[in-house]
Amino acid sequence: MISAAVAAAAVGFVPATAHAAGPSADPGRAATATSPAPAAGSAKDAAVKDLAAKQAKAKADAKTRSGASARAQQGEYFDVFMGAVNSNAHSVGLATSASTDLTNSFVAYDIDWGDGTIDREYGMAGTNVYVNHSYAEVGAHKITITATDTYHKVSATTTEDIVLDGSEFTPHTPTRLLDTRDGTGTGASAGRPVAPYTTTRVKIAGNGAIPAGVTAVALNITATNASAGGHVIAYASGTKQPATSNVNFAAGQTVPNLAIVPVGEDGYVELANRSEGPVDLIADVTGYFTRSAASGYTSVKPSRLVDTRSGLGAAAGQVAGRTTFGVQVAGQGGLPAAGVTAVALIITATGPKGSGHLTAFPSGQQAPSTSSVNFTAGQTVANAVIVPVGPDGKINIRNGAWDPADVIVDVTGYYSADGKAAYLPMEPERRYDSRTGAWPLAGQDYHYESMWTRGRALEAVVLNVTVTNTQGSGHLAVSPDPSSLDDRIAGKAVRPTPPDSSVLNWTKGATVSNLVQASTGTSGVIDIWNRGWEPTDLIVDIFGTYEKN
């Protein structure tokens, strides 16, 4: 049985013609709601009343068209109705009911889910039967329901085409879609920065190799040439601008940040400049999500693949300017030896001798004219990236500066055809802000955040974490908590051990943000650690979830 929340959302039912009965009502198409399902209660009552009204109308239409004498010859009226609602990334909840003039009709429902699975459910005619089903793959599926009166042996069949809400990832060669400095992607012949408190649009669907129907996109968004401090908000075109942030910057800074952004129905995303001065914006794509089978996500325990300061995973010593080195990804850090299509990383530049940028790209290709991490001399800066993996299981990292810099690479997850978790974008939401009614996060302490959701098997969540009002230098680390929320309520929680990886670095007085694809582990709770010695304010925004089947 599905939850009341799912049942409440199944409000559109499709009548079908009985095999042994008179004519049925005109068919209509089921209304399919999107995840998350609405709450139970009044919504479910409305759904039941709606079904009753449709059944009554179907009966009346059948009687009108058939007539009493015709019905006596052809047999009793018998129809079946179906409604479906996508309840999470991999499953569908379904409501079905038969309508008949037969007395005490007991009905068997044979439900063909369209993936080789057939289930049988029973119920009295006129009573809603609720079931759900989990699919191994996202995408389109045809559901067929055959309802049979177990005594009179009359039957009716109806079908419904559904598309699951979950999306899987397709890597894309790093490509620049927007650069307001030279007019790329804006339609302008010359550079034109984004004015204060205005937006610019980025075409996603149908742009280059990105297909129509894309649900979300992985963009590395860079703010540069800012004349005042502020932040950038990325969101789906045609939706309300959320009260979240993706990139935070100060005047004169060049700051990148990865964002996984829902795509509007018109195929665009919006980038809002929330500052008092103009700013140039750059957007580089590295992949996109669609409601079709591609690459699912698997999180891994955050671990370090490369640290040029010690010679881990690369030659010891700073990476010379204008040079490239390879990183073995497949078979490292908990990743399988084959089948990895893209990898989720945190790349950090530290100790650079001059200003510049790092570019991560798949092996076997030329370095693209995009950037993954931007830095100035002496700065330590991290950025999340999703990098397509070359056929040899490697990626390349190029130091685009003229001067040397140390490079650190931490892995947080990967995409593959065997990956079981599909992405479910959600309306961006601010989950936590220590500035509003909470204390700053103390040095060497952590904030835990429960991500548990009833009826959903989470693999990871997509967050943007921000530190501000920093009172010293430090770095942030994120990892799953070993204790569940129930453990904490029962007083059984144990203090977790902070991970050795980092997701962002800061200095005193800075505001810094970064995207994190945070594993929820087995507890559904994540920990966000202040690994500095001084307090800092912490902000957590959520943009979507990866859900297993």
C-alpha positions in Angstrom: 0.0 0.0 0.0 1.1 3.5 -0.6 1.1 6.3 1.9 -1.9 8.6 2.4 0.1 11.4 0.9 0.5 9.5 -2.4 -3.1 8.4 -2.3 -4.2 12.0 -1.9 -2.4 13.0 -5.1 -4.1 10.3 -7.3 -6.9 12.6 -8.4 -7.2 11.9 -12.2 -8.9 8.6 -13.1 -9.2 7.1 -16.6 -12.4 5.1 -17.4 -12.1 2.1 -19.7 -14.6 0.1 -21.7 -15.8 -3.2 -20.2 -15.2 -6.3 -22.4 -18.6 -7.8 -21.7 -20.6 -4.7 -20.9 -22.4 -1.9 -22.7 -20.7 1.3 -23.9 -18.6 3.2 -21.3 -18.1 6.9 -20.7 -15.8 8.9 -22.9 -12.2 8.3 -21.8 -10.1 11.1 -20.3 -6.5 11.4 -19.4 -5.2 11.0 -15.8 -3.8 14.0 -14.1 -0.2 13.3 -12.9 1.1 15.2 -10.0 4.8 15.9 -9.4 6.9 14.9 -6.4 6.6 15.5 -3.5 3.0 14.3 -3.1 0.6 16.6 -1.4 -0.4 16.1 2.2 -3.2 13.7 3.2 -6.5 14.8 4.7 -8.7 17.2 2.7 -6.8 16.4 -0.5 -7.6 12.7 -0.2 -11.2 13.5 0.6 -11.4 15.6 -2.6 -9.8 12.8 -4.6 -12.4 10.3 -3.3 -15.3 12.7 -4.1 -13.8 13.3 -7.6 -13.7 9.6 -8.2 -17.3 9.1 -7.1 -18.4 11.9 -9.4 -16.6 10.4 -12.4 -18.0 6.9 -11.6 -21.5 8.3 -11.3 -21.2 10.2 -14.6 -19.8 7.1 -16.3 -22.8 5.1 -15.1 -25.3 7.7 -16.2 -23.7 8.0 -19.7 -23.7 4.3 -20.1 -27.4 4.0 -19.2 -28.3 6.9 -21.5 -26.5 5.5 -24.5 -27.4 1.8 -24.0 -30.9 2.1 -22.8 -32.6 -0.3 -20.3 -33.4 -3.0 -22.9 -30.0 -2.9 -24.5 -28.4 -3.3 -21.0 -30.5 -6.3 -20.3 -29.2 -8.0 -23.4 -25.6 -6.9 -23.2 -25.0 -7.5 -19.5 -24.3 -5.2 -16.6 -22.2 -2.1 -16.7 -18.5 -2.6 -15.6 -15.7 0.0 -16.0 -12.3 0.3 -14.4 -10.5 3.6 -13.5 -6.9 4.4 -12.8 -5.0 7.4 -11.4 -1.2 7.6 -10.9 1.1 10.0 -9.1 4.9 9.9 -9.2 5.8 9.6 -5.5 9.6 9.6 -5.8 12.4 9.3 -8.2 12.0 5.6 -9.0 8.5 4.7 -8.0 4.9 5.4 -8.9 1.9 5.3 -6.6 -1.4 4.1 -8.2 -5.0 4.2 -7.3 -7.6 2.0 -9.1 -11.3 1.3 -8.7 -14.0 -0.5 -10.7 -17.5 0.8 -11.2 -20.4 -1.5 -11.9 -24.1 -2.2 -11.5 -23.4 -5.8 -10.4 -24.4 -6.6 -6.8 -21.6 -7.3 -4.3 -18.9 -7.2 -7.0 -15.6 -8.5 -5.8 -12.8 -7.4 -8.2 -9.4 -8.8 -9.0 -7.0 -6.2 -10.4 -4.1 -7.5 -12.5 -1.5 -4.6 -12.8 1.1 -4.9 -15.5 3.7 -2.3 -14.6 5.4 -2.3 -18.0 8.7 -3.7 -16.8 7.9 -7.4 -16.8 6.2 -7.3 -13.3 2.6 -8.1 -12.8 0.9 -7.7 -9.4 -2.6 -8.8 -8.4 -4.7 -6.8 -5.9 -8.3 -7.4 -4.8 -11.1 -5.1 -3.6 -14.8 -4.5 -3.7 -16.1 -2.5 -6.7 -16.5 1.2 -5.8 -13.7 1.0 -3.3 -10.3 2.6 -4.1 -7.3 0.2 -4.1 -3.9 1.8 -3.5 -0.6 0.2 -4.5 2.9 1.4 -5.5 5.8 0.0 -7.5 9.5 0.7 -7.7 11.2 0.6 -11.0 14.9 -0.3 -11.6 15.2 2.4 -14.2 13.8 5.9 -14.6 12.0 6.9 -17.8 8.7 6.1 -19.4 6.6 3.1 -18.5 3.2 1.9 -19.7 0.9 0.6 -16.9 -2.0 -1.7 -17.9 -4.8 -2.7 -15.4 -7.2 -5.4 -16.1 -10.1 -5.6 -13.6 -12.2 -8.8 -13.5 -15.4 -9.5 -11.5 -14.4 -12.8 -9.8 -18.0 -14.2 -10.0 -19.5 -12.8 -13.2 -16.2 -13.0 -15.1 -16.7 -9.6 -16.8 -13.6 -7.5 -17.2 -12.3 -4.1 -18.3 -8.9 -2.8 -19.1 -7.2 0.6 -19.0 -3.7 1.8 -19.7 -1.7 4.8 -18.6 1.7 6.1 -19.8 3.8 7.5 -17.0 7.2 9.1 -16.8 9.0 8.8 -13.4 10.1 12.0 -11.8 13.7 10.9 -11.3 16.5 12.1 -13.7 19.8 10.6 -14.6 23.0 12.3 -15.6 24.7 12.6 -19.0 28.2 14.1 -19.0 28.9 17.0 -21.4 32.3 18.2 -22.6 33.0 21.3 -20.5 31.5 24.1 -22.7 31.0 27.8 -22.1 27.3 28.7 -22.5 27.4 32.2 -21.1 30.1 35.0 -20.8 28.7 38.5 -20.4 32.2 39.9 -20.9 32.1 39.1 -24.7 28.4 38.5 -25.2 28.6 34.7 -25.4 25.1 33.3 -24.9 23.5 36.7 -24.4 22.8 37.6 -28.0 24.8 40.8 -27.6 27.6 41.7 -30.0 29.7 43.1 -27.1 30.1 42.6 -23.5 27.4 43.8 -21.1 27.6 43.0 -17.4 24.4 42.1 -15.5 23.0 45.2 -13.9 22.3 45.4 -10.1 19.3 43.4 -9.0 18.5 42.1 -12.5 18.8 38.7 -14.2 20.3 37.2 -17.3 19.0 34.0 -19.0 21.0 31.0 -20.1 19.7 28.8 -22.8 20.1 25.1 -21.8 17.7 22.8 -23.7 18.6 22.6 -27.3 21.9 24.4 -26.8 24.6 22.4 -28.5 24.3 18.7 -27.5 21.8 19.3 -24.7 18.4 17.9 -25.7 14.9 19.2 -25.1 13.3 17.9 -22.0 16.3 18.4 -19.8 15.3 18.7 -16.1 18.5 20.1 -14.5 21.9 21.2 -15.5 25.4 21.2 -13.9 26.8 24.6 -14.4 30.0 26.1 -13.1 29.0 29.7 -12.5 31.7 32.4 -12.1 31.2 36.0 -11.0 33.9 38.4 -12.0 34.5 42.2 -12.4 32.1 42.9 -9.5 32.0 46.5 -8.4 30.2 45.6 -5.2 29.7 42.6 -3.0 26.7 40.4 -3.4 25.6 37.0 -4.5 24.2 35.1 -7.5 21.0 33.1 -7.4 20.5 30.4 -10.1 17.0 29.0 -10.6 14.6 27.6 -13.2 13.1 30.1 -15.7 9.5 30.8 -15.1 9.6 30.1 -11.4 9.8 32.4 -8.4 13.2 33.6 -7.5 14.2 31.7 -4.3 15.7 33.1 -1.1 18.9 31.0 -1.5 22.3 31.7 -3.0 24.8 29.9 -5.3 27.8 32.3 -5.6 29.0 34.8 -3.0 31.5 37.5 -4.0 33.1 40.7 -2.9 34.0 43.7 -5.0 36.9 42.9 -7.3 36.8 39.1 -6.7 36.5 36.4 -9.3 34.5 33.6 -7.6 33.3 30.3 -9.2 30.8 27.8 -7.8 29.2 24.7 -9.1 25.4 24.7 -9.2 22.9 22.0 -10.2 20.0 24.1 -11.5 16.5 23.0 -12.4 15.7 24.0 -16.0 12.5 25.9 -16.8 9.8 24.6 -19.1 11.1 27.0 -21.8 14.6 25.4 -21.5 16.3 28.3 -19.7 17.7 29.0 -16.3 18.0 32.5 -14.7 21.0 34.0 -13.0 20.2 36.9 -10.7 22.7 39.5 -9.6 21.8 40.3 -6.1 24.3 43.2 -5.5 24.3 46.9 -5.7 26.7 47.0 -8.7 27.1 45.3 -12.1 28.9 42.0 -12.4 30.0 39.8 -15.2 28.8 36.2 -15.1 30.2 33.1 -16.8 28.4 29.7 -17.0 30.2 26.5 -18.1 28.2 23.3 -18.5 29.7 19.8 -17.6 26.5 17.7 -17.7 22.7 17.6 -17.6 19.9 15.5 -16.2 16.9 14.0 -18.1 14.0 11.7 -17.2 15.6 8.8 -19.1 18.1 6.1 -18.3 21.7 7.4 -18.4 24.1 7.5 -15.5 22.9 7.2 -11.9 24.8 8.6 -8.9 26.7 6.7 -6.2 28.2 8.6 -3.2 31.5 7.5 -1.6 33.2 8.3 1.6 35.0 11.6 1.0 38.6 10.8 0.4 41.7 12.5 -1.0 42.9 11.5 -4.4 45.6 14.2 -5.0 47.7 16.4 -2.9 50.7 17.8 -4.7 52.1 19.2 -1.4 52.9 15.6 -0.4 53.0 13.8 -3.7 49.7 11.9 -3.2 48.3 10.9 -6.6 50.6 13.2 -8.5 54.2 14.4 -8.5 55.3 16.2 -5.4 55.7 19.9 -5.8 53.6 22.7 -7.2 52.1 22.3 -10.6 54.0 24.6 -13.1 52.0 27.3 -14.9 50.5 26.4 -18.2 50.9 22.7 -17.6 48.6 19.7 -17.3 48.7 16.5 -15.2 46.5 13.4 -15.2 44.5 12.0 -12.3 43.6 8.3 -12.1 39.9 8.3 -11.0 38.6 4.8 -11.8 39.6 2.3 -9.2 40.5 5.0 -6.7 38.8 6.4 -3.6 36.0 3.8 -3.6 35.2 4.1 -7.3 34.9 1.0 -9.5 37.7 0.2 -12.0 35.4 0.6 -15.0 32.1 2.1 -16.0 32.6 5.6 -14.4 31.2 8.2 -16.8 31.7 11.3 -14.5 33.1 12.0 -11.1 32.1 14.5 -8.4 35.1 16.2 -6.9 36.2 19.1 -4.7 39.3 20.7 -6.3 41.4 23.1 -4.2 44.1 25.4 -5.3 46.5 26.5 -2.5 49.7 28.5 -2.3 49.5 29.8 -5.8 52.4 32.2 -6.7 50.1 34.3 -8.9 46.5 34.7 -10.2 44.9 32.2 -12.5 42.6 29.2 -12.8 42.4 25.4 -12.9 40.5 23.5 -15.5 39.4 19.9 -15.0 38.4 17.9 -18.1 38.3 14.3 -19.4 41.5 12.7 -20.5 42.0 12.2 -24.2 40.7 15.7 -25.0 42.2 19.1 -25.5 41.9 21.5 -22.6 38.6 23.5 -23.0 38.4 27.3 -22.6 36.5 26.9 -19.3 37.5 27.2 -15.7 36.9 25.0 -12.6 38.7 27.0 -9.9 39.8 30.7 -9.9 42.4 32.0 -7.5 44.7 34.9 -6.7 48.2 34.8 -5.4 48.5 33.2 -2.0 44.8 32.2 -1.9 43.4 28.8 -0.8 40.2 28.3 -2.7 38.0 25.2 -3.3 35.3 24.5 -5.8 33.0 21.5 -6.4 33.2 20.1 -10.0 31.6 17.3 -12.0 34.1 16.1 -14.5 33.4 13.6 -17.4 35.9 10.7 -17.2 38.0 9.7 -20.1 37.9 6.1 -21.6 41.1 5.3 -19.7 39.5 6.2 -16.3 41.4 9.4 -16.0 40.8 13.2 -15.9 43.2 16.0 -16.5 43.8 19.1 -14.5 45.4 22.1 -16.1 47.0 25.0 -14.3 46.0 27.9 -16.5 48.0 30.5 -14.6 51.5 31.6 -15.5 52.8 30.7 -12.0 52.9 27.4 -10.1 50.2 26.3 -7.5 49.5 23.3 -5.4 46.4 21.3 -6.2 44.3 19.1 -3.9 41.5 16.8 -5.2 38.9 15.1 -3.0 36.3 12.7 -4.4 32.7 12.6 -3.1 30.9 10.4 -5.6 30.6 9.2 -9.2 28.1 8.6 -12.0 27.8 5.3 -13.9 25.3 3.3 -15.9 25.1 1.0 -12.9 24.4 3.8 -10.5 21.1 3.3 -8.6 20.3 6.8 -7.5 18.3 9.2 -9.7 18.2 13.0 -9.2 15.1 14.7 -8.1 15.3 18.5 -8.3 13.3 20.5 -5.8 12.4 24.1 -5.2 15.5 25.6 -3.6 15.1 26.0 0.1 17.1 27.5 3.0 17.4 24.7 5.5 19.6 26.4 8.1 21.0 29.8 8.9 22.8 30.3 12.2 22.3 34.1 11.9 18.6 33.8 12.5 18.0 32.6 16.1 21.0 30.3 16.4 24.6 30.6 17.6 27.6 30.7 15.2 29.2 27.3 14.7 32.0 27.0 17.2 35.5 26.1 16.2 36.1 22.3 15.9 32.4 21.7 16.3 29.7 20.5 13.9 26.1 21.1 13.0 23.9 18.1 12.1 21.0 18.3 9.7 18.5 15.5 9.3 17.6 14.7 5.6 15.4 11.7 6.3 12.2 11.6 4.3 9.5 9.0 4.8 9.2 6.5 2.0 12.3 7.6 0.2 15.7 5.9 0.1 18.2 8.8 -0.1 21.7 8.3 -1.5 22.8 12.0 -1.2 21.5 15.5 -1.1 22.7 18.5 -3.2 23.5 21.4 -0.9 25.1 24.8 -1.1 27.0 25.6 2.1 28.1 29.1 3.0 30.2 30.5 5.8 30.1 34.1 6.7 31.1 36.4 9.6 34.2 34.2 9.9 36.3 35.1 12.9 39.4 33.3 11.8 40.7 31.0 9.1 39.6 27.5 8.6 37.9 25.0 6.4 34.5 23.1 6.3 34.0 19.4 6.1 30.8 17.4 5.4 30.1 13.7 6.1 27.2 11.4 7.0 26.5 11.1 10.7 26.7 7.5 12.2 23.7 8.3 14.5 20.1 8.6 13.2 17.6 11.2 14.3 15.9 8.5 16.4 19.2 7.8 18.1 19.5 11.5 19.0 15.9 11.6 20.3 16.6 8.5 22.5 19.9 10.0 23.8 21.9 7.2 22.0 23.9 9.4 19.6 27.7 9.2 19.6 30.0 12.1 18.7 31.2 11.5 15.1 34.7 11.7 13.8 35.3 14.6 11.3 36.5 13.5 7.9 40.0 14.3 6.5 38.6 16.1 3.4 37.4 19.7 3.0 34.7 21.3 0.9 35.6 25.0 1.3 38.3 27.2 2.8 38.0 30.7 4.3 40.0 33.5 5.9 38.9 35.9 8.6 36.0 38.2 7.5 35.2 36.2 4.3 31.9 34.9 2.9 32.5 31.7 1.0 30.2 29.1 -0.5 30.5 25.8 -2.3 28.2 23.1 -3.6 28.3 19.7 -1.8 26.8 16.4 -2.9 26.6 15.1 0.6 26.1 11.4 1.3 23.3 10.7 3.8 24.9 7.4 4.7 22.7 4.9 6.6 21.3 7.4 9.1 19.8 10.1 6.9 21.7 12.7 8.9 24.7 14.8 7.7 27.3 16.6 9.7 28.8 20.0 8.7 32.1 20.6 10.5 33.9 23.9 11.3 37.5 22.7 11.2 38.8 26.1 12.1 39.5 27.2 15.7 37.2 30.3 15.6 33.4 30.5 15.3 31.7 31.2 11.9 28.1 31.6 10.8 26.8 28.7 8.6 24.1 28.7 5.9 22.7 25.6 4.3 20.6 25.6 1.1 19.2 22.5 -0.4 18.5 22.0 -4.2 17.6 18.4 -4.7 18.1 14.8 -3.7 19.5 11.6 -5.1 17.1 8.7 -4.5 17.7 5.0 -4.8 15.2 2.5 -6.1 
